[in-house]
Amino acid sequence: TVERELRARLAAVVLEGAEPDARTSALVALVHATGMHPQAFPGLPKKQVDPRMAEIADGHWAGVSVREAIRNLQAAITTVTVVTVLSVVP
């Protein structure tokens, strides 16, 4: 299946040190930026996969953009939540 192929590609790159192609690098950057390590590598501690994922994400052109977009989204959600709470609580 597609999921199995993606998981195999991620494992090869992150766990076995294979050289990622551009698409895999972008996927790793996205997984890393969103903190979805547990979903991508169930049963493995973050400290085992995080350094390699950070290395790949930092070396990929989309890594910085993805992280910035995620941070901006989180800031927007936080702002909306705070404004909503302040407008509802008497």
Phi and psi in degrees as GROMACS dihedral restraints (atoms count N, CA, C in turn):
[ dihedral_restraints ]
;  ai    aj    ak    al  type     phi  dphi    fc
    3     4     5     6     1   -64.1    20    10
    4     5     6     7     1   -42.1    20    10
    6     7     8     9     1   -60.4    20    10
    7     8     9    10     1   -43.9    20    10
    9    10    11    12     1   -62.1    20    10
   10    11    12    13     1   -41.8    20    10
   12    13    14    15     1   -63.9    20    10
   13    14    15    16     1   -42.8    20    10
   15    16    17    18     1   -63.9    20    10
   16    17    18    19     1   -43.9    20    10
   18    19    20    21     1   -63.1    20    10
   19    20    21    22     1   -39.1    20    10
   21    22    23    24     1   -65.3    20    10
   22    23    24    25     1   -41.5    20    10
   24    25    26    27     1   -65.3    20    10
   25    26    27    28     1   -44.0    20    10
   27    28    29    30     1   -61.6    20    10
   28    29    30    31     1   -43.9    20    10
   30    31    32    33     1   -62.7    20    10
   31    32    33    34     1   -42.7    20    10
   33    34    35    36     1   -61.0    20    10
   34    35    36    37     1   -42.5    20    10
   36    37    38    39     1   -76.3    20    10
   37    38    39    40     1   -48.1    20    10
   39    40    41    42     1   -81.9    20    10
   40    41    42    43     1   -42.8    20    10
   42    43    44    45     1   -92.3    20    10
   43    44    45    46     1   -31.0    20    10
   45    46    47    48     1  -106.6    20    10
   46    47    48    49     1    -4.7    20    10
   48    49    50    51     1    80.2    20    10
   49    50    51    52     1    15.6    20    10
   51    52    53    54     1   -64.3    20    10
   52    53    54    55     1   154.5    20    10
   54    55    56    57     1   -77.6    20    10
   55    56    57    58     1   123.6    20    10
   57    58    59    60     1   -80.1    20    10
   58    59    60    61     1   146.0    20    10
   60    61    62    63     1   -82.7    20    10
   61    62    63    64     1   177.9    20    10
   63    64    65    66     1   -61.3    20    10
   64    65    66    67     1   -41.3    20    10
   66    67    68    69     1   -67.2    20    10
   67    68    69    70     1   -42.0    20    10
   69    70    71    72     1   -67.5    20    10
   70    71    72    73     1   -38.6    20    10
   72    73    74    75     1   -60.2    20    10
   73    74    75    76     1   -42.9    20    10
   75    76    77    78     1   -64.0    20    10
   76    77    78    79     1   -40.5    20    10
   78    79    80    81     1   -64.6    20    10
   79    80    81    82     1   -44.0    20    10
   81    82    83    84     1   -61.7    20    10
   82    83    84    85     1   -42.8    20    10
   84    85    86    87     1   -60.5    20    10
   85    86    87    88     1   -40.8    20    10
   87    88    89    90     1   -67.6    20    10
   88    89    90    91     1   -45.9    20    10
   90    91    92    93     1   -61.8    20    10
   91    92    93    94     1   -42.3    20    10
   93    94    95    96     1   -66.1    20    10
   94    95    96    97     1   -46.5    20    10
   96    97    98    99     1   -65.9    20    10
   97    98    99   100     1   -31.8    20    10
   99   100   101   102     1   -91.3    20    10
  100   101   102   103     1    -3.6    20    10
  102   103   104   105     1    69.2    20    10
  103   104   105   106     1    30.3    20    10
  105   106   107   108     1   -94.1    20    10
  106   107   108   109     1    30.9    20    10
  108   109   110   111     1   -54.7    20    10
  109   110   111   112     1   -46.0    20    10
  111   112   113   114     1   -62.0    20    10
  112   113   114   115     1   -32.8    20    10
  114   115   116   117     1   -76.5    20    10
  115   116   117   118     1   -35.8    20    10
  117   118   119   120     1   -78.3    20    10
  118   119   120   121     1   -34.0    20    10
  120   121   122   123     1  -131.8    20    10
  121   122   123   124     1    69.2    20    10
  123   124   125   126     1   -60.4    20    10
  124   125   126   127     1   136.2    20    10
  126   127   128   129     1    87.8    20    10
  127   128   129   130     1    -9.3    20    10
  129   130   131   132     1  -103.0    20    10
  130   131   132   133     1   137.9    20    10
  132   133   134   135     1   -69.0    20    10
  133   134   135   136     1   147.8    20    10
  135   136   137   138     1   -55.4    20    10
  136   137   138   139     1   -39.2    20    10
  138   139   140   141     1   -63.5    20    10
  139   140   141   142     1   -19.2    20    10
  141   142   143   144     1   -80.1    20    10
  142   143   144   145     1   -31.6    20    10
  144   145   146   147     1  -107.9    20    10
  145   146   147   148     1   -22.6    20    10
  147   148   149   150     1   -60.7    20    10
  148   149   150   151     1   -46.0    20    10
  150   151   152   153     1   -59.5    20    10
  151   152   153   154     1   -44.1    20    10
  153   154   155   156     1   -68.7    20    10
  154   155   156   157     1   -39.2    20    10
  156   157   158   159     1   -64.4    20    10
  157   158   159   160     1   -40.5    20    10
  159   160   161   162     1   -63.5    20    10
  160   161   162   163     1   -42.0    20    10
  162   163   164   165     1   -59.9    20    10
  163   164   165   166     1   -45.9    20    10
  165   166   167   168     1   -66.5    20    10
  166   167   168   169     1   -46.5    20    10
  168   169   170   171     1   -62.5    20    10
  169   170   171   172     1   -41.2    20    10
  171   172   173   174     1   -68.1    20    10
  172   173   174   175     1   -27.8    20    10
  174   175   176   177     1   -89.1    20    10
  175   176   177   178     1    -3.2    20    10
  177   178   179   180     1  -104.1    20    10
  178   179   180   181     1   139.5    20    10
  180   181   182   183     1   -57.3    20    10
  181   182   183   184     1   -31.5    20    10
  183   184   185   186     1   -84.5    20    10
  184   185   186   187     1   -15.2    20    10
  186   187   188   189     1   -56.2    20    10
  187   188   189   190     1   -49.5    20    10
  189   190   191   192     1   -65.8    20    10
  190   191   192   193     1   -43.5    20    10
  192   193   194   195     1   -63.5    20    10
  193   194   195   196     1   -41.4    20    10
  195   196   197   198     1   -63.7    20    10
  196   197   198   199     1   -47.3    20    10
  198   199   200   201     1   -60.3    20    10
  199   200   201   202     1   -43.2    20    10
  201   202   203   204     1   -64.2    20    10
  202   203   204   205     1   -42.0    20    10
  204   205   206   207     1   -63.7    20    10
  205   206   207   208     1   -41.6    20    10
  207   208   209   210     1   -63.9    20    10
  208   209   210   211     1   -44.4    20    10
  210   211   212   213     1   -61.5    20    10
  211   212   213   214     1   -42.9    20    10
  213   214   215   216     1   -62.4    20    10
  214   215   216   217     1   -41.2    20    10
  216   217   218   219     1   -64.0    20    10
  217   218   219   220     1   -43.9    20    10
  219   220   221   222     1   -62.6    20    10
  220   221   222   223     1   -40.1    20    10
  222   223   224   225     1   -64.3    20    10
  223   224   225   226     1   -41.1    20    10
  225   226   227   228     1   -64.6    20    10
  226   227   228   229     1   -42.8    20    10
  228   229   230   231     1   -64.0    20    10
  229   230   231   232     1   -42.2    20    10
  231   232   233   234     1   -61.6    20    10
  232   233   234   235     1   -44.5    20    10
  234   235   236   237     1   -60.7    20    10
  235   236   237   238     1   -46.9    20    10
  237   238   239   240     1   -61.5    20    10
  238   239   240   241     1   -41.6    20    10
  240   241   242   243     1   -63.0    20    10
  241   242   243   244     1   -46.7    20    10
  243   244   245   246     1   -63.0    20    10
  244   245   246   247     1   -46.4    20    10
  246   247   248   249     1   -61.6    20    10
  247   248   249   250     1   -41.5    20    10
  249   250   251   252     1   -62.9    20    10
  250   251   252   253     1   -46.7    20    10
  252   253   254   255     1   -63.2    20    10
  253   254   255   256     1   -44.0    20    10
  255   256   257   258     1   -65.8    20    10
  256   257   258   259     1   -30.6    20    10
  258   259   260   261     1   -83.3    20    10
  259   260   261   262     1   -17.9    20    10
  261   262   263   264     1   -95.8    20    10
  262   263   264   265     1   -38.7    20    10
  264   265   266   267     1   -75.7    20    10
  265   266   267   268     1   126.0    20    10
